[in-house]
């Protein structure tokens, strides 16, 4: 499946970047020497990163300043 039409990245290339340690959509593109063009693929890549997150990684709580 094509994930990023602008940069011709398919799901195999995105998965390879994630396996290589990419933890953000920008890092996935950087892994392949690319940068975002239109950005429509960001959400799909982020979902793929979330789906491939190891069970040992835990979400860090978001801390917000009190008003």
CHARMM-style PDB file with segment names, atoms N, HN, CA, C and O in Angstrom:
ATOM      1  N   UNK     1       0.836  -1.175   0.000  1.00  0.00      PROA
ATOM      2  CA  UNK     1       0.000   0.000   0.000  1.00  0.00      PROA
ATOM      3  C   UNK     1       0.886   1.245   0.000  1.00  0.00      PROA
ATOM      4  O   UNK     1       1.872   1.305   0.734  1.00  0.00      PROA
ATOM      5  N   UNK     2       0.546   2.217  -0.802  1.00  0.00      PROA
ATOM      6  HN  UNK     2      -0.256   2.168  -1.399  1.00  0.00      PROA
ATOM      7  CA  UNK     2       1.266   3.482  -0.825  1.00  0.00      PROA
ATOM      8  C   UNK     2       0.797   4.321   0.362  1.00  0.00      PROA
ATOM      9  O   UNK     2      -0.402   4.534   0.544  1.00  0.00      PROA
ATOM     10  N   UNK     3       1.731   4.787   1.152  1.00  0.00      PROA
ATOM     11  HN  UNK     3       2.705   4.614   1.004  1.00  0.00      PROA
ATOM     12  CA  UNK     3       1.415   5.608   2.321  1.00  0.00      PROA
ATOM     13  C   UNK     3       1.638   7.080   1.998  1.00  0.00      PROA
ATOM     14  O   UNK     3       0.807   7.924   2.335  1.00  0.00      PROA
ATOM     15  N   UNK     4       2.751   7.392   1.349  1.00  0.00      PROA
ATOM     16  HN  UNK     4       3.426   6.707   1.075  1.00  0.00      PROA
ATOM     17  CA  UNK     4       3.094   8.770   0.995  1.00  0.00      PROA
ATOM     18  C   UNK     4       3.261   8.853  -0.520  1.00  0.00      PROA
ATOM     19  O   UNK     4       4.264   8.405  -1.076  1.00  0.00      PROA
ATOM     20  N   UNK     5       2.266   9.432  -1.170  1.00  0.00      PROA
ATOM     21  HN  UNK     5       1.452   9.797  -0.718  1.00  0.00      PROA
ATOM     22  CA  UNK     5       2.298   9.562  -2.622  1.00  0.00      PROA
ATOM     23  C   UNK     5       3.406  10.525  -3.047  1.00  0.00      PROA
ATOM     24  O   UNK     5       4.113  10.268  -4.022  1.00  0.00      PROA
ATOM     25  N   UNK     6       3.557  11.627  -2.322  1.00  0.00      PROA
ATOM     26  HN  UNK     6       2.983  11.835  -1.530  1.00  0.00      PROA
ATOM     27  CA  UNK     6       4.547  12.639  -2.693  1.00  0.00      PROA
ATOM     28  C   UNK     6       5.966  12.079  -2.725  1.00  0.00      PROA
ATOM     29  O   UNK     6       6.753  12.410  -3.612  1.00  0.00      PROA
ATOM     30  N   UNK     7       6.284  11.233  -1.754  1.00  0.00      PROA
ATOM     31  HN  UNK     7       5.645  10.964  -1.033  1.00  0.00      PROA
ATOM     32  CA  UNK     7       7.650  10.711  -1.614  1.00  0.00      PROA
ATOM     33  C   UNK     7       7.770   9.239  -1.999  1.00  0.00      PROA
ATOM     34  O   UNK     7       8.826   8.630  -1.828  1.00  0.00      PROA
ATOM     35  N   UNK     8       6.678   8.671  -2.522  1.00  0.00      PROA
ATOM     36  HN  UNK     8       5.820   9.166  -2.661  1.00  0.00      PROA
ATOM     37  CA  UNK     8       6.645   7.281  -2.986  1.00  0.00      PROA
ATOM     38  C   UNK     8       7.097   6.296  -1.903  1.00  0.00      PROA
ATOM     39  O   UNK     8       7.928   5.421  -2.143  1.00  0.00      PROA
ATOM     40  N   UNK     9       6.533   6.462  -0.721  1.00  0.00      PROA
ATOM     41  HN  UNK     9       5.857   7.174  -0.526  1.00  0.00      PROA
ATOM     42  CA  UNK     9       6.836   5.532   0.367  1.00  0.00      PROA
ATOM     43  C   UNK     9       5.660   4.587   0.546  1.00  0.00      PROA
ATOM     44  O   UNK     9       4.520   5.019   0.721  1.00  0.00      PROA
ATOM     45  N   UNK    10       5.950   3.298   0.501  1.00  0.00      PROA
ATOM     46  HN  UNK    10       6.876   2.948   0.359  1.00  0.00      PROA
ATOM     47  CA  UNK    10       4.898   2.314   0.723  1.00  0.00      PROA
ATOM     48  C   UNK    10       4.948   1.826   2.165  1.00  0.00      PROA
ATOM     49  O   UNK    10       5.824   2.218   2.936  1.00  0.00      PROA
ATOM     50  N   UNK    11       4.006   0.973   2.517  1.00  0.00      PROA
ATOM     51  HN  UNK    11       3.295   0.653   1.891  1.00  0.00      PROA
ATOM     52  CA  UNK    11       3.925   0.507   3.902  1.00  0.00      PROA
ATOM     53  C   UNK    11       5.161  -0.287   4.313  1.00  0.00      PROA
ATOM     54  O   UNK    11       5.544  -0.258   5.483  1.00  0.00      PROA
ATOM     55  N   UNK    12       5.787  -0.990   3.384  1.00  0.00      PROA
ATOM     56  HN  UNK    12       5.476  -1.014   2.434  1.00  0.00      PROA
ATOM     57  CA  UNK    12       7.008  -1.748   3.713  1.00  0.00      PROA
ATOM     58  C   UNK    12       8.142  -0.802   4.090  1.00  0.00      PROA
ATOM     59  O   UNK    12       8.888  -1.074   5.031  1.00  0.00      PROA
ATOM     60  N   UNK    13       8.280   0.303   3.368  1.00  0.00      PROA
ATOM     61  HN  UNK    13       7.675   0.524   2.603  1.00  0.00      PROA
ATOM     62  CA  UNK    13       9.335   1.272   3.688  1.00  0.00      PROA
ATOM     63  C   UNK    13       9.061   1.961   5.016  1.00  0.00      PROA
ATOM     64  O   UNK    13       9.984   2.201   5.795  1.00  0.00      PROA
ATOM     65  N   UNK    14       7.801   2.279   5.277  1.00  0.00      PROA
ATOM     66  HN  UNK    14       7.051   2.084   4.645  1.00  0.00      PROA
ATOM     67  CA  UNK    14       7.444   2.902   6.557  1.00  0.00      PROA
ATOM     68  C   UNK    14       7.718   1.925   7.696  1.00  0.00      PROA
ATOM     69  O   UNK    14       8.273   2.310   8.724  1.00  0.00      PROA
ATOM     70  N   UNK    15       7.335   0.671   7.519  1.00  0.00      PROA
ATOM     71  HN  UNK    15       6.884   0.357   6.684  1.00  0.00      PROA
ATOM     72  CA  UNK    15       7.582  -0.345   8.554  1.00  0.00      PROA
ATOM     73  C   UNK    15       9.070  -0.548   8.789  1.00  0.00      PROA
ATOM     74  O   UNK    15       9.495  -0.746   9.927  1.00  0.00      PROA
ATOM     75  N   UNK    16       9.861  -0.502   7.733  1.00  0.00      PROA
ATOM     76  HN  UNK    16       9.515  -0.341   6.808  1.00  0.00      PROA
ATOM     77  CA  UNK    16      11.318  -0.643   7.879  1.00  0.00      PROA
ATOM     78  C   UNK    16      11.887   0.499   8.712  1.00  0.00      PROA
ATOM     79  O   UNK    16      12.760   0.286   9.554  1.00  0.00      PROA
ATOM     80  N   UNK    17      11.389   1.713   8.475  1.00  0.00      PROA
ATOM     81  HN  UNK    17      10.680   1.887   7.791  1.00  0.00      PROA
ATOM     82  CA  UNK    17      11.867   2.861   9.254  1.00  0.00      PROA
ATOM     83  C   UNK    17      11.470   2.728  10.719  1.00  0.00      PROA
ATOM     84  O   UNK    17      12.257   3.044  11.611  1.00  0.00      PROA
ATOM     85  N   UNK    18      10.251   2.261  10.963  1.00  0.00      PROA
ATOM     86  HN  UNK    18       9.612   2.004  10.238  1.00  0.00      PROA
ATOM     87  CA  UNK    18       9.786   2.073  12.342  1.00  0.00      PROA
ATOM     88  C   UNK    18      10.627   1.003  13.034  1.00  0.00      PROA
ATOM     89  O   UNK    18      11.019   1.167  14.189  1.00  0.00      PROA
ATOM     90  N   UNK    19      10.900  -0.078  12.332  1.00  0.00      PROA
ATOM     91  HN  UNK    19      10.582  -0.211  11.393  1.00  0.00      PROA
ATOM     92  CA  UNK    19      11.752  -1.138  12.884  1.00  0.00      PROA
ATOM     93  C   UNK    19      13.162  -0.631  13.143  1.00  0.00      PROA
ATOM     94  O   UNK    19      13.856  -1.123  14.033  1.00  0.00      PROA
ATOM     95  N   UNK    20      13.578   0.355  12.360  1.00  0.00      PROA
ATOM     96  HN  UNK    20      13.015   0.755  11.637  1.00  0.00      PROA
ATOM     97  CA  UNK    20      14.900   0.947  12.519  1.00  0.00      PROA
ATOM     98  C   UNK    20      14.973   1.981  13.622  1.00  0.00      PROA
ATOM     99  O   UNK    20      16.040   2.544  13.867  1.00  0.00      PROA
ATOM    100  N   UNK    21      13.845   2.249  14.303  1.00  0.00      PROA
ATOM    101  HN  UNK    21      12.978   1.792  14.104  1.00  0.00      PROA
ATOM    102  CA  UNK    21      13.862   3.150  15.446  1.00  0.00      PROA
ATOM    103  C   UNK    21      13.105   4.446  15.269  1.00  0.00      PROA
ATOM    104  O   UNK    21      13.060   5.247  16.203  1.00  0.00      PROA
ATOM    105  N   UNK    22      12.507   4.693  14.114  1.00  0.00      PROA
ATOM    106  HN  UNK    22      12.543   4.043  13.355  1.00  0.00      PROA
ATOM    107  CA  UNK    22      11.753   5.929  13.909  1.00  0.00      PROA
ATOM    108  C   UNK    22      10.528   5.933  14.811  1.00  0.00      PROA
ATOM    109  O   UNK    22       9.764   4.968  14.821  1.00  0.00      PROA
ATOM    110  N   UNK    23      10.334   7.006  15.567  1.00  0.00      PROA
ATOM    111  HN  UNK    23      10.955   7.790  15.559  1.00  0.00      PROA
ATOM    112  CA  UNK    23       9.221   7.089  16.505  1.00  0.00      PROA
ATOM    113  C   UNK    23       8.270   8.243  16.206  1.00  0.00      PROA
ATOM    114  O   UNK    23       7.298   8.442  16.934  1.00  0.00      PROA
ATOM    115  N   UNK    24       8.534   9.004  15.148  1.00  0.00      PROA
ATOM    116  HN  UNK    24       9.324   8.842  14.556  1.00  0.00      PROA
ATOM    117  CA  UNK    24       7.640  10.075  14.723  1.00  0.00      PROA
ATOM    118  C   UNK    24       7.513  10.005  13.201  1.00  0.00      PROA
ATOM    119  O   UNK    24       8.384   9.446  12.535  1.00  0.00      PROA
ATOM    120  N   UNK    25       6.435  10.565  12.645  1.00  0.00      PROA
ATOM    121  HN  UNK    25       5.726  11.019  13.187  1.00  0.00      PROA
ATOM    122  CA  UNK    25       6.310  10.581  11.190  1.00  0.00      PROA
ATOM    123  C   UNK    25       7.486  11.278  10.503  1.00  0.00      PROA
ATOM    124  O   UNK    25       7.945  10.822   9.456  1.00  0.00      PROA
ATOM    125  N   UNK    26       7.973  12.367  11.076  1.00  0.00      PROA
ATOM    126  HN  UNK    26       7.600  12.737  11.927  1.00  0.00      PROA
ATOM    127  CA  UNK    26       9.114  13.065  10.477  1.00  0.00      PROA
ATOM    128  C   UNK    26      10.358  12.176  10.474  1.00  0.00      PROA
ATOM    129  O   UNK    26      11.136  12.206   9.521  1.00  0.00      PROA
ATOM    130  N   UNK    27      10.549  11.394  11.523  1.00  0.00      PROA
ATOM    131  HN  UNK    27       9.916  11.370  12.297  1.00  0.00      PROA
ATOM    132  CA  UNK    27      11.693  10.479  11.587  1.00  0.00      PROA
ATOM    133  C   UNK    27      11.576   9.370  10.547  1.00  0.00      PROA
ATOM    134  O   UNK    27      12.587   8.909  10.016  1.00  0.00      PROA
ATOM    135  N   UNK    28      10.352   8.938  10.252  1.00  0.00      PROA
ATOM    136  HN  UNK    28       9.531   9.312  10.683  1.00  0.00      PROA
ATOM    137  CA  UNK    28      10.147   7.913   9.223  1.00  0.00      PROA
ATOM    138  C   UNK    28      10.625   8.449   7.879  1.00  0.00      PROA
ATOM    139  O   UNK    28      11.348   7.761   7.159  1.00  0.00      PROA
ATOM    140  N   UNK    29      10.227   9.668   7.537  1.00  0.00      PROA
ATOM    141  HN  UNK    29       9.639  10.227   8.122  1.00  0.00      PROA
ATOM    142  CA  UNK    29      10.656  10.234   6.264  1.00  0.00      PROA
ATOM    143  C   UNK    29      12.157  10.497   6.261  1.00  0.00      PROA
ATOM    144  O   UNK    29      12.826  10.250   5.258  1.00  0.00      PROA
ATOM    145  N   UNK    30      12.692  10.998   7.378  1.00  0.00      PROA
ATOM    146  HN  UNK    30      12.148  11.198   8.193  1.00  0.00      PROA
ATOM    147  CA  UNK    30      14.125  11.265   7.468  1.00  0.00      PROA
ATOM    148  C   UNK    30      14.938   9.985   7.299  1.00  0.00      PROA
ATOM    149  O   UNK    30      16.037  10.012   6.746  1.00  0.00      PROA
ATOM    150  N   UNK    31      14.400   8.870   7.773  1.00  0.00      PROA
ATOM    151  HN  UNK    31      13.507   8.848   8.223  1.00  0.00      PROA
ATOM    152  CA  UNK    31      15.062   7.571   7.622  1.00  0.00      PROA
ATOM    153  C   UNK    31      15.334   7.277   6.147  1.00  0.00      PROA
ATOM    154  O   UNK    31      16.320   6.624   5.805  1.00  0.00      PROA
ATOM    155  N   UNK    32      14.460   7.762   5.291  1.00  0.00      PROA
ATOM    156  HN  UNK    32      13.659   8.293   5.568  1.00  0.00      PROA
ATOM    157  CA  UNK    32      14.600   7.542   3.854  1.00  0.00      PROA
ATOM    158  C   UNK    32      15.147   8.771   3.134  1.00  0.00      PROA
ATOM    159  O   UNK    32      15.114   8.834   1.905  1.00  0.00      PROA
ATOM    160  N   UNK    33      15.650   9.747   3.888  1.00  0.00      PROA
ATOM    161  HN  UNK    33      15.677   9.696   4.887  1.00  0.00      PROA
ATOM    162  CA  UNK    33      16.244  10.938   3.296  1.00  0.00      PROA
ATOM    163  C   UNK    33      15.228  11.882   2.677  1.00  0.00      PROA
ATOM    164  O   UNK    33      15.537  12.602   1.727  1.00  0.00      PROA
ATOM    165  N   UNK    34      14.024  11.877   3.212  1.00  0.00      PROA
ATOM    166  HN  UNK    34      13.773  11.292   3.983  1.00  0.00      PROA
ATOM    167  CA  UNK    34      12.940  12.698   2.669  1.00  0.00      PROA
ATOM    168  C   UNK    34      12.390  13.632   3.734  1.00  0.00      PROA
ATOM    169  O   UNK    34      12.668  13.476   4.923  1.00  0.00      PROA
ATOM    170  N   UNK    35      11.598  14.615   3.284  1.00  0.00      PROA
ATOM    171  HN  UNK    35      11.372  14.742   2.318  1.00  0.00      PROA
ATOM    172  CA  UNK    35      10.866  15.527   4.161  1.00  0.00      PROA
ATOM    173  C   UNK    35       9.425  15.578   3.673  1.00  0.00      PROA
ATOM    174  O   UNK    35       9.133  15.181   2.545  1.00  0.00      PROA
ATOM    175  N   UNK    36       8.524  16.066   4.521  1.00  0.00      PROA
ATOM    176  HN  UNK    36       8.761  16.388   5.438  1.00  0.00      PROA
ATOM    177  CA  UNK    36       7.121  16.162   4.135  1.00  0.00      PROA
ATOM    178  C   UNK    36       6.940  17.166   3.022  1.00  0.00      PROA
ATOM    179  O   UNK    36       7.628  18.185   2.965  1.00  0.00      PROA
ATOM    180  N   UNK    37       6.007  16.865   2.138  1.00  0.00      PROA
ATOM    181  HN  UNK    37       5.449  16.037   2.184  1.00  0.00      PROA
ATOM    182  CA  UNK    37       5.602  17.804   1.107  1.00  0.00      PROA
ATOM    183  C   UNK    37       4.216  18.331   1.478  1.00  0.00      PROA
ATOM    184  O   UNK    37       4.094  19.455   1.966  1.00  0.00      PROA
ATOM    185  N   UNK    38       3.177  17.536   1.253  1.00  0.00      PROA
ATOM    186  HN  UNK    38       3.277  16.623   0.856  1.00  0.00      PROA
ATOM    187  CA  UNK    38       1.819  18.002   1.570  1.00  0.00      PROA
ATOM    188  C   UNK    38       1.403  17.635   2.990  1.00  0.00      PROA
ATOM    189  O   UNK    38       0.564  18.320   3.576  1.00  0.00      PROA
ATOM    190  N   UNK    39       1.969  16.571   3.557  1.00  0.00      PROA
ATOM    191  HN  UNK    39       2.650  16.015   3.081  1.00  0.00      PROA
ATOM    192  CA  UNK    39       1.675  16.176   4.934  1.00  0.00      PROA
ATOM    193  C   UNK    39       0.453  15.300   5.127  1.00  0.00      PROA
ATOM    194  O   UNK    39       0.114  14.971   6.264  1.00  0.00      PROA
ATOM    195  N   UNK    40      -0.217  14.913   4.056  1.00  0.00      PROA
ATOM    196  HN  UNK    40       0.059  15.181   3.132  1.00  0.00      PROA
ATOM    197  CA  UNK    40      -1.418  14.089   4.199  1.00  0.00      PROA
ATOM    198  C   UNK    40      -1.124  12.708   4.772  1.00  0.00      PROA
ATOM    199  O   UNK    40      -2.031  12.049   5.281  1.00  0.00      PROA
ATOM    200  N   UNK    41       0.100  12.268   4.700  1.00  0.00      PROA
ATOM    201  HN  UNK    41       0.837  12.803   4.286  1.00  0.00      PROA
ATOM    202  CA  UNK    41       0.460  10.936   5.181  1.00  0.00      PROA
ATOM    203  C   UNK    41       0.796  10.916   6.672  1.00  0.00      PROA
ATOM    204  O   UNK    41       0.941   9.838   7.250  1.00  0.00      PROA
ATOM    205  N   UNK    42       0.921  12.062   7.296  1.00  0.00      PROA
ATOM    206  HN  UNK    42       0.803  12.937   6.827  1.00  0.00      PROA
ATOM    207  CA  UNK    42       1.340  12.126   8.706  1.00  0.00      PROA
ATOM    208  C   UNK    42       0.481  11.254   9.617  1.00  0.00      PROA
ATOM    209  O   UNK    42       1.009  10.492  10.428  1.00  0.00      PROA
ATOM    210  N   UNK    43      -0.826  11.362   9.485  1.00  0.00      PROA
ATOM    211  HN  UNK    43      -1.254  11.980   8.826  1.00  0.00      PROA
ATOM    212  CA  UNK    43      -1.720  10.621  10.368  1.00  0.00      PROA
ATOM    213  C   UNK    43      -1.595   9.114  10.154  1.00  0.00      PROA
ATOM    214  O   UNK    43      -1.593   8.347  11.116  1.00  0.00      PROA
ATOM    215  N   UNK    44      -1.491   8.692   8.898  1.00  0.00      PROA
ATOM    216  HN  UNK    44      -1.493   9.315   8.116  1.00  0.00      PROA
ATOM    217  CA  UNK    44      -1.343   7.266   8.595  1.00  0.00      PROA
ATOM    218  C   UNK    44      -0.042   6.728   9.164  1.00  0.00      PROA
ATOM    219  O   UNK    44      -0.014   5.644   9.747  1.00  0.00      PROA
ATOM    220  N   UNK    45       1.033   7.483   8.997  1.00  0.00      PROA
ATOM    221  HN  UNK    45       1.010   8.363   8.524  1.00  0.00      PROA
ATOM    222  CA  UNK    45       2.331   7.062   9.528  1.00  0.00      PROA
ATOM    223  C   UNK    45       2.278   7.011  11.058  1.00  0.00      PROA
ATOM    224  O   UNK    45       2.796   6.075  11.668  1.00  0.00      PROA
ATOM    225  N   UNK    46       1.660   8.004  11.669  1.00  0.00      PROA
ATOM    226  HN  UNK    46       1.239   8.765  11.174  1.00  0.00      PROA
ATOM    227  CA  UNK    46       1.536   8.021  13.136  1.00  0.00      PROA
ATOM    228  C   UNK    46       0.747   6.810  13.625  1.00  0.00      PROA
ATOM    229  O   UNK    46       1.095   6.208  14.640  1.00  0.00      PROA
ATOM    230  N   UNK    47      -0.313   6.453  12.905  1.00  0.00      PROA
ATOM    231  HN  UNK    47      -0.596   6.942  12.080  1.00  0.00      PROA
ATOM    232  CA  UNK    47      -1.084   5.262  13.267  1.00  0.00      PROA
ATOM    233  C   UNK    47      -0.239   4.006  13.153  1.00  0.00      PROA
ATOM    234  O   UNK    47      -0.322   3.119  14.003  1.00  0.00      PROA
ATOM    235  N   UNK    48       0.576   3.926  12.103  1.00  0.00      PROA
ATOM    236  HN  UNK    48       0.643   4.647  11.412  1.00  0.00      PROA
ATOM    237  CA  UNK    48       1.445   2.755  11.912  1.00  0.00      PROA
ATOM    238  C   UNK    48       2.474   2.672  13.031  1.00  0.00      PROA
ATOM    239  O   UNK    48       2.795   1.579  13.498  1.00  0.00      PROA
ATOM    240  N   UNK    49       2.994   3.814  13.465  1.00  0.00      PROA
ATOM    241  HN  UNK    49       2.733   4.702  13.086  1.00  0.00      PROA
ATOM    242  CA  UNK    49       3.951   3.833  14.575  1.00  0.00      PROA
ATOM    243  C   UNK    49       3.259   3.332  15.841  1.00  0.00      PROA
ATOM    244  O   UNK    49       3.819   2.515  16.572  1.00  0.00      PROA
ATOM    245  N   UNK    50       2.057   3.812  16.102  1.00  0.00      PROA
ATOM    246  HN  UNK    50       1.602   4.476  15.508  1.00  0.00      PROA
ATOM    247  CA  UNK    50       1.301   3.381  17.279  1.00  0.00      PROA
ATOM    248  C   UNK    50       0.986   1.898  17.254  1.00  0.00      PROA
ATOM    249  O   UNK    50       1.033   1.231  18.288  1.00  0.00      PROA
ATOM    250  N   UNK    51       0.666   1.379  16.076  1.00  0.00      PROA
ATOM    251  HN  UNK    51       0.628   1.921  15.237  1.00  0.00      PROA
ATOM    252  CA  UNK    51       0.351  -0.047  15.941  1.00  0.00      PROA
ATOM    253  C   UNK    51       1.577  -0.921  16.154  1.00  0.00      PROA
ATOM    254  O   UNK    51       1.450  -2.079  16.551  1.00  0.00      PROA
ATOM    255  N   UNK    52       2.764  -0.381  15.893  1.00  0.00      PROA
ATOM    256  HN  UNK    52       2.868   0.560  15.570  1.00  0.00      PROA
ATOM    257  CA  UNK    52       3.996  -1.159  15.997  1.00  0.00      PROA
ATOM    258  C   UNK    52       4.775  -0.884  17.273  1.00  0.00      PROA
ATOM    259  O   UNK    52       5.891  -1.377  17.438  1.00  0.00      PROA
ATOM    260  N   UNK    53       4.195  -0.100  18.179  1.00  0.00      PROA
ATOM    261  HN  UNK    53       3.288   0.300  18.045  1.00  0.00      PROA
ATOM    262  CA  UNK    53       4.878   0.222  19.433  1.00  0.00      PROA
ATOM    263  C   UNK    53       5.014  -1.042  20.270  1.00  0.00      PROA
ATOM    264  O   UNK    53       4.020  -1.731  20.504  1.00  0.00      PROA
ATOM    265  N   UNK    54       6.217  -1.360  20.725  1.00  0.00      PROA
ATOM    266  HN  UNK    54       7.024  -0.801  20.535  1.00  0.00      PROA
ATOM    267  CA  UNK    54       6.403  -2.548  21.571  1.00  0.00      PROA
ATOM    268  C   UNK    54       5.600  -2.431  22.871  1.00  0.00      PROA
ATOM    269  O   UNK    54       5.399  -1.335  23.392  1.00  0.00      PROA
ATOM    270  N   UNK    55       5.159  -3.548  23.369  1.00  0.00      PROA
ATOM    271  HN  UNK    55       5.323  -4.439  22.945  1.00  0.00      PROA
ATOM    272  CA  UNK    55       4.359  -3.573  24.592  1.00  0.00      PROA
ATOM    273  C   UNK    55       5.135  -3.046  25.792  1.00  0.00      PROA
ATOM    274  O   UNK    55       4.531  -2.614  26.774  1.00  0.00      PROA
ATOM    275  N   UNK    56       6.459  -3.073  25.729  1.00  0.00      PROA
ATOM    276  HN  UNK    56       6.950  -3.424  24.931  1.00  0.00      PROA
ATOM    277  CA  UNK    56       7.268  -2.602  26.853  1.00  0.00      PROA
ATOM    278  C   UNK    56       7.322  -1.085  26.918  1.00  0.00      PROA
ATOM    279  O   UNK    56       7.655  -0.525  27.963  1.00  0.00      PROA
ATOM    280  N   UNK    57       6.998  -0.406  25.810  1.00  0.00      PROA
ATOM    281  HN  UNK    57       6.728  -0.861  24.961  1.00  0.00      PROA
ATOM    282  CA  UNK    57       6.982   1.052  25.834  1.00  0.00      PROA
ATOM    283  C   UNK    57       5.675   1.506  26.450  1.00  0.00      PROA
ATOM    284  O   UNK    57       4.598   1.068  26.045  1.00  0.00      PROA
ATOM    285  N   UNK    58       5.775   2.370  27.415  1.00  0.00      PROA
ATOM    286  HN  UNK    58       6.650   2.726  27.745  1.00  0.00      PROA
ATOM    287  CA  UNK    58       4.562   2.874  28.057  1.00  0.00      PROA
ATOM    288  C   UNK    58       4.398   4.335  27.704  1.00  0.00      PROA
ATOM    289  O   UNK    58       5.370   5.051  27.464  1.00  0.00      PROA
ATOM    290  N   UNK    59       3.168   4.754  27.677  1.00  0.00      PROA
ATOM    291  HN  UNK    59       2.379   4.172  27.871  1.00  0.00      PROA
ATOM    292  CA  UNK    59       2.863   6.152  27.409  1.00  0.00      PROA
ATOM    293  C   UNK    59       3.279   6.983  28.616  1.00  0.00      PROA
ATOM    294  O   UNK    59       2.998   6.615  29.757  1.00  0.00      PROA
ATOM    295  N   UNK    60       3.936   8.084  28.367  1.00  0.00      PROA
ATOM    296  HN  UNK    60       4.164   8.383  27.440  1.00  0.00      PROA
ATOM    297  CA  UNK    60       4.279   8.998  29.431  1.00  0.00      PROA
ATOM    298  C   UNK    60       3.083   9.917  29.658  1.00  0.00      PROA
ATOM    299  O   UNK    60       2.508  10.420  28.692  1.00  0.00      PROA
ATOM    300  N   UNK    61       2.701  10.145  30.894  1.00  0.00      PROA
ATOM    301  HN  UNK    61       3.168   9.737  31.679  1.00  0.00      PROA
ATOM    302  CA  UNK    61       1.550  11.035  31.126  1.00  0.00      PROA
ATOM    303  C   UNK    61       1.870  12.458  30.665  1.00  0.00      PROA
ATOM    304  O   UNK    61       3.000  12.933  30.781  1.00  0.00      PROA
ATOM    305  N   UNK    62       0.854  13.111  30.146  1.00  0.00      PROA
ATOM    306  HN  UNK    62      -0.063  12.725  30.052  1.00  0.00      PROA
ATOM    307  CA  UNK    62       1.004  14.481  29.702  1.00  0.00      PROA
ATOM    308  C   UNK    62       0.810  15.365  30.910  1.00  0.00      PROA
ATOM    309  O   UNK    62      -0.209  15.287  31.596  1.00  0.00      PROA
ATOM    310  N   UNK    63       1.797  16.211  31.169  1.00  0.00      PROA
ATOM    311  HN  UNK    63       2.625  16.275  30.612  1.00  0.00      PROA
ATOM    312  CA  UNK    63       1.713  17.107  32.316  1.00  0.00      PROA
ATOM    313  C   UNK    63       1.296  18.474  31.816  1.00  0.00      PROA
ATOM    314  O   UNK    63       1.874  18.993  30.861  1.00  0.00      PROA
ATOM    315  N   UNK    64       0.309  19.053  32.446  1.00  0.00      PROA
ATOM    316  HN  UNK    64      -0.161  18.632  33.222  1.00  0.00      PROA
ATOM    317  CA  UNK    64      -0.172  20.368  32.074  1.00  0.00      PROA
ATOM    318  C   UNK    64      -0.047  21.315  33.272  1.00  0.00      PROA
ATOM    319  O   UNK    64      -0.289  20.924  34.414  1.00  0.00      PROA
ATOM    320  N   UNK    65       0.320  22.525  33.002  1.00  0.00      PROA
ATOM    321  HN  UNK    65       0.516  22.843  32.074  1.00  0.00      PROA
ATOM    322  CA  UNK    65       0.447  23.516  34.069  1.00  0.00      PROA
ATOM    323  C   UNK    65      -0.934  23.934  34.545  1.00  0.00      PROA
ATOM    324  O   UNK    65      -1.859  24.084  33.747  1.00  0.00      PROA
ATOM    325  N   UNK    66      -1.062  24.119  35.835  1.00  0.00      PROA
ATOM    326  HN  UNK    66      -0.311  23.997  36.483  1.00  0.00      PROA
ATOM    327  CA  UNK    66      -2.335  24.578  36.391  1.00  0.00      PROA
ATOM    328  C   UNK    66      -2.508  26.044  36.060  1.00  0.00      PROA
ATOM    329  O   UNK    66      -1.547  26.812  36.014  1.00  0.00      PROA
ATOM    330  N   UNK    67      -3.757  26.412  35.829  1.00  0.00      PROA
ATOM    331  HN  UNK    67      -4.537  25.788  35.866  1.00  0.00      PROA
ATOM    332  CA  UNK    67      -4.027  27.829  35.525  1.00  0.00      PROA
ATOM    333  C   UNK    67      -4.040  28.660  36.767  1.00  0.00      PROA
ATOM    334  OT1 UNK    67      -4.251  29.871  36.698  1.00  0.00      PROA
TER     335      UNK     67
END
